[in-house]
């Protein structure tokens, strides 16, 4: 994650803690769930991007006759 994403997640987790402190547990859990979901999507996108780069490199190698 880049620094802006880390800052946003840390801020959101701070908000969730604050919500817990004022007995807004459902909202706090919703914020935490969004943070986890966001991290999961970022991880999956990163994996797909890496796989795409590897596949493109392999296709270029095959097209160049390196089979």
N, C-alpha and C positions, 0 to 999 in steps of 0.2 A: 504494500500500500504506500502511496505517496504521502508526504507530510500533511497535506490538506485533509486527506481521508482519515489519517490517524487523529488529527486534531478534531475533526467532526465526530468521530466515534467516541473519543475521550469526552468531548463536551456532552454528547448524548448520554453517555454512561453517568456523567455527573448529574444530568437532569433526572435520570432514572433514580439515582440515589436520593435526590431532593424530593422527588415524588413519593418515594418510600417513606421519607421522613415526615411528610404531611398526610400520611395514610391514604395515598392514591396508588395502591398496589397494582390494580389492574392496568392503569396507565403506565406505571413504571415497567411492568412486564411487557406491555406492548412496545415500549421504546427498546427494551433489551432484545425482544424478538426481531424488531427491525434491524438492529445492529448485527445480530447473528445472520440474518437473511442477507444483508448487504455484504458481509464478509464472505459468505458462501458463494454469492454470485460473482464477486471479484475473483475468488479462487478458481471457479469454474471457467470464467472468461480468460484468465491467465493461462490455464491449462489448454483451452481450445486454441488460443493464439500461438502458443508454443508448438502444438501439434500441427497447426496450419503452416508455420514456418518450416518445420521439418518435412512436411509433405511437399511443399513447393521446392525445397532443395532437392528432394528425391526425384521429382518430376523433371527438374532442370538437368539433373545428372543423367537420367534415362534419355532425355531428348538429345543430350550431347553425345550419346553412344556409350555411356559408361556402364551399361548393363552387365 
